[in-house]
Amino acid sequence: MLNCLASHIARTRSLVIYESPRTYPTFFFFRDPAPSLQHLEIHSGNKDFLCLPDNFLGQQAPSLRFVDFNGVRPTFETNFPLPNLTEFRLHLPEGAGPFRMSSLFRFLSNSPLLEKLCIRITSQTTQDIPLDQVISLESLVEFEYAYNLGDRTLSHLKLPRLKHLRVFSSLEPGEVEELADILSYDGRVLLAGATKMSYHSDAHSLTVKLSGNGVGVSVVMPRTVGGPSIDWFCNQTCIPFGQIEDLEINGHPTDANFNINIFIFENLGVLRMGRWGGRFGERFLRSLDQDPAAGVPCRSLQEIECTYLRPQRPLQWPLTSIAKKRKRAGYQLGLVSLWVAQWSCQELVEELREHVGEVRVGVIRDTGA
């Protein structure tokens, strides 16, 4: 059956292979050139993570545009030009053995049309790229990358057209001190263009997104016992806080231990407070509730949006105090938007309207989550 299918590979445009741990690898049957092949996926459940043979597709698939290797180890050492490749995905789970990053990126550098790249290698990687070597991926626009401790691959890449970078980190607390340790070279270039920041954390992970001016960076880190080691709201992360105009935060209560320096947001115009567990959101708001004599933080702030589902004493929120003090200091808020559960907040709204240009209220259903 497989021999029959393989005999038609020259006319095949799409090939998807799913391997079972109990079967002989089917891709060993496909040894002839595939001049028409445009789409290739290989998903292996074999615990040994078998490598592709050197004669796979006769090392000739000039029309190939999309490649997805999941649990399969290509060597990337043989001559296998893919001049029309536009998207490449590689996923090697833990246990796949050492992997040479230099071979992978040298292989990809021979694909001049490559625009999308996703690399998730959670097994051991060999950092054998010379310190002074730069590998250029001229056409790459989107890059998704799993980061391991000591990985400096990004610092060796030249990515002139990169617009979106998404990094997944498996680092434990104490293994990284600054965001710049992860986003080296082009990652830091992307950071420099950010005007919008989103901070989201829950019981499982922490995600920081930066975007603006056509670029985007996203860092995802697992939440482990002890919490993340990066102090995300200080000057040490290389985030251009002074350029951030739109900030959205949705923090886990344990994040209230951060040192929040609100004065670093010099040009913040919009603050969006997502659904929060209490301590983190309240502390962030209270950092805005400064005595005017000590200076008013975020002087350009015009809009605050808050989501409150289960407030205990709504009239004691720091929001009212913020509105009063900012108006008194000459920095009146233009708009406060409240998203609340099914309870009356008319008294609060009336008080805010005395100190804010406009107050909007929306009602959402409390799911109890």
C-alpha positions in Angstrom: 0.0 0.0 0.0 2.7 2.5 1.0 4.8 1.6 -2.0 1.8 2.3 -4.2 1.3 5.7 -2.6 5.0 6.5 -2.8 5.1 5.7 -6.5 2.8 8.7 -7.1 4.9 11.2 -5.0 6.0 13.1 -8.2 2.4 14.2 -8.7 1.5 14.8 -5.0 0.9 18.3 -3.8 0.2 17.6 -0.1 1.6 14.9 2.1 0.6 14.4 5.7 2.1 11.5 7.7 1.1 10.4 11.2 3.4 7.8 12.7 2.4 5.3 15.3 5.0 4.0 17.9 4.2 0.5 16.8 4.6 0.9 13.0 7.7 1.1 10.8 8.3 4.7 9.8 6.2 5.3 6.7 8.4 8.2 5.5 11.2 5.6 4.7 9.0 4.6 1.7 9.1 8.1 0.1 12.6 8.2 -1.5 11.8 9.7 -4.9 11.9 13.4 -5.8 8.7 15.3 -5.2 8.7 18.3 -7.7 5.0 19.1 -7.2 4.9 18.8 -3.4 3.8 22.1 -1.6 2.6 21.0 1.8 4.4 18.5 4.1 3.5 17.4 7.6 5.1 14.6 9.6 3.8 13.9 13.1 5.6 11.0 15.0 4.5 9.3 18.2 7.7 7.2 18.2 9.5 7.5 21.5 12.9 7.2 19.7 12.3 10.4 17.6 13.6 8.8 14.4 15.6 11.0 12.1 14.5 11.6 8.6 16.6 9.4 6.2 19.1 11.2 3.9 17.2 10.0 0.9 13.8 11.3 2.0 12.0 12.7 -1.1 15.3 12.3 -2.9 16.4 15.5 -1.3 14.4 17.3 -4.0 11.2 19.2 -3.2 11.7 22.5 -5.0 8.0 23.6 -4.7 7.6 22.9 -1.0 6.1 25.9 0.8 4.9 24.6 4.2 6.7 22.1 6.4 5.7 20.9 9.9 7.9 18.3 11.7 6.5 17.2 15.0 8.5 14.7 16.9 10.8 14.0 13.9 14.5 14.9 13.9 15.8 16.1 10.5 19.6 16.3 10.4 19.7 19.5 8.3 23.2 18.5 7.3 22.5 17.3 3.7 21.8 19.5 0.7 18.1 19.8 0.6 17.3 23.2 -1.0 13.8 24.6 -0.4 13.8 27.8 -2.5 10.0 28.4 -2.2 9.6 27.6 1.5 7.4 30.3 3.3 6.5 28.6 6.6 8.5 26.1 8.7 7.5 24.5 12.0 9.6 22.2 14.2 8.5 20.7 17.5 10.8 18.3 19.4 9.5 17.4 22.9 11.7 16.7 25.9 13.7 13.5 25.5 14.5 13.9 21.8 18.2 14.2 22.6 20.7 17.0 21.8 19.9 19.2 18.9 22.3 21.4 16.9 20.8 24.8 16.4 23.5 26.0 14.0 22.6 23.3 11.5 18.9 24.3 11.6 19.4 28.0 11.0 22.0 27.5 8.3 19.5 25.2 6.6 16.8 27.8 6.9 19.0 30.6 5.7 18.9 29.0 2.2 15.2 29.6 2.0 14.9 33.2 0.8 11.1 33.4 0.9 10.7 32.1 4.5 8.2 34.4 6.3 6.9 32.3 9.3 9.0 30.2 11.6 7.9 28.2 14.7 10.6 26.4 16.7 9.7 24.5 19.9 12.6 22.4 21.1 12.2 21.6 24.8 15.0 19.0 24.7 18.7 19.8 25.0 20.1 22.1 22.4 23.8 22.5 21.4 24.9 26.1 21.2 27.7 25.7 18.6 27.3 29.0 16.7 30.5 31.0 16.9 30.2 34.2 18.9 31.0 36.5 16.0 28.7 34.7 13.5 25.4 36.2 12.3 22.9 34.1 10.4 20.5 36.1 8.2 16.8 35.3 7.6 16.0 38.2 5.4 12.3 37.5 4.7 11.2 36.3 8.2 8.2 38.3 9.5 6.8 36.0 12.3 8.9 34.0 14.7 7.7 31.7 17.5 10.4 30.3 19.6 10.8 28.2 22.8 13.5 29.6 25.0 15.8 27.4 27.2 18.3 28.5 29.8 21.6 29.6 28.3 20.1 29.8 24.8 21.6 32.7 22.9 20.4 31.8 19.4 18.5 35.0 19.0 21.7 37.0 19.4 23.1 35.4 16.3 20.1 36.1 14.0 19.7 39.0 11.6 16.0 39.5 11.1 15.5 42.8 9.2 11.8 42.3 8.4 10.7 40.7 11.7 7.4 42.1 12.9 6.1 39.6 15.5 8.2 37.6 17.9 6.6 35.2 20.4 8.8 33.5 23.0 7.9 30.6 25.2 10.1 30.2 28.2 10.5 27.2 30.5 12.7 29.1 33.0 12.4 28.6 36.7 12.5 31.4 39.2 16.0 32.8 39.7 17.2 31.6 36.2 16.6 34.9 34.5 16.9 38.5 35.9 15.9 40.6 33.0 13.6 40.4 30.0 16.6 41.4 27.9 18.3 38.1 28.7 15.6 36.4 26.6 14.9 39.1 24.0 18.5 39.7 22.8 19.4 41.4 19.6 16.3 41.8 17.3 14.0 41.1 20.3 15.3 44.3 21.9 14.9 46.2 18.7 11.2 45.2 18.6 10.8 46.3 22.3 12.1 49.8 21.3 9.1 50.4 19.1 6.4 49.4 21.5 3.6 51.8 22.5 1.1 49.3 23.9 1.7 46.8 26.8 -0.4 44.0 28.1 0.4 42.1 31.3 -1.7 39.0 32.1 -1.0 36.4 34.7 -3.0 33.6 36.3 -2.3 30.5 38.3 -0.5 28.8 35.4 1.5 31.3 33.4 2.5 34.9 32.9 2.2 36.7 29.5 3.7 40.1 28.6 2.8 41.5 25.2 4.3 44.6 23.6 3.1 46.1 20.4 2.9 49.2 18.3 4.4 50.8 15.2 3.8 47.5 13.3 5.8 45.3 15.6 4.8 42.8 18.3 6.5 40.8 21.0 5.0 38.3 23.3 6.7 36.4 26.2 5.0 33.5 27.9 6.5 32.1 31.1 5.2 29.3 33.3 4.1 30.2 36.8 6.0 28.0 39.3 6.3 28.0 43.1 7.9 31.2 44.1 6.6 33.2 41.2 8.5 34.8 38.3 11.9 36.3 39.1 11.5 39.3 36.7 10.2 42.5 38.4 8.1 43.5 35.4 7.4 47.1 36.5 10.8 48.5 37.2 13.5 50.0 35.0 15.6 46.8 34.8 13.6 44.9 32.1 14.6 47.0 29.1 10.9 47.6 28.4 10.5 51.2 27.0 8.0 52.2 29.7 8.3 55.8 28.8 6.9 55.1 25.3 3.9 53.0 26.5 0.6 54.8 25.8 -1.8 52.0 26.4 -1.4 49.6 29.3 -3.6 46.6 30.1 -3.0 44.7 33.3 -4.8 41.6 34.6 -2.6 40.3 37.4 -2.7 37.4 39.7 -3.1 38.3 43.4 0.4 36.9 44.1 1.9 39.6 41.8 1.1 42.2 44.4 4.6 41.6 45.8 6.1 43.5 42.8 7.7 46.9 43.3 5.5 49.0 41.0 7.2 52.2 39.9 4.3 54.0 38.2 6.4 57.1 37.5 8.2 55.3 34.6 5.0 55.5 32.5 5.6 59.1 31.4 3.3 59.0 28.3 0.6 56.7 29.5 -2.8 57.8 28.2 -5.0 54.7 28.8 -5.0 52.3 31.7 -7.1 49.2 31.4 -7.6 47.1 34.6 -8.9 43.7 33.7 -10.6 41.2 35.9 -8.5 41.0 39.0 -8.4 39.0 42.3 -8.0 42.0 44.6 -4.5 42.8 45.9 -2.6 43.3 42.6 -5.2 45.5 40.9 -5.8 47.5 44.0 -2.1 48.1 44.6 -1.6 49.2 41.0 -4.4 51.7 41.3 -3.1 52.9 44.7 0.3 53.6 43.1 -1.5 56.2 41.0 -3.0 57.7 44.2 0.0 59.9 45.0 0.0 63.1 47.0 0.2 66.0 44.5 3.0 67.5 46.6 5.1 64.5 45.8 4.3 64.7 42.1 1.5 63.4 40.0 2.4 60.1 38.2 1.3 59.5 34.6 0.4 63.2 33.9 -0.9 62.3 30.4 -3.3 59.7 31.7 -6.8 60.5 30.3 -8.7 57.2 30.5 -9.1 54.4 33.1 -11.1 51.3 32.5 -11.8 48.9 35.4 -13.5 45.6 35.7 -14.9 44.8 39.2 -16.9 41.7 39.8 -17.0 41.3 43.5 -16.0 44.5 45.3 -16.5 44.5 49.1 -16.8 48.3 49.8 -17.0 50.1 46.4 -17.0 53.6 47.9 -13.5 52.9 49.4 -11.9 52.1 46.0 -8.8 54.1 45.3 -10.4 55.2 42.1 -12.4 58.0 43.7 -9.4 59.3 45.5 -7.4 59.2 42.2 -10.1 61.2 40.4 -10.2 63.9 43.1 -6.5 64.4 43.5 -5.8 64.5 39.8 -8.5 67.1 39.2 -7.2 69.2 42.1 -3.7 69.0 40.6 -4.8 70.0 37.2 -4.7 66.6 35.5 -8.4 65.7 35.3 -9.3 62.3 33.9 -11.4 62.5 30.7 -13.1 59.2 31.0 -13.6 56.4 33.6 -15.3 53.2 32.3 -16.6 50.7 34.9 -17.5 47.1 34.1 -19.4 45.8 37.1 -21.5 42.8 38.1 -25.2 43.0 39.0 -25.2 45.5 41.8 -25.9 49.1 42.2 -23.0 51.6 42.0 -25.0 54.8 41.4 -23.5 56.6 44.4 -20.0 55.9 43.2 -20.8 57.0 39.7 -22.3 60.3 40.9 -19.2 61.0 43.0 -16.9 60.2 40.1 -18.8 62.5 37.7 -17.9 65.5 39.9 -14.2 64.9 39.2 -14.1 63.2 35.8 -15.1 64.4 32.4 -17.2 61.3 31.6 -18.2 58.1 33.4 -19.5 55.1 31.6 -20.9 52.0 33.2 -21.4 48.5 31.7 -22.9 45.5 33.4 -21.4 42.1 33.0 -22.5 38.7 34.3 -20.4 37.3 37.2 -19.7 33.7 36.3 -18.0 33.1 39.6 -14.7 32.2 37.9 
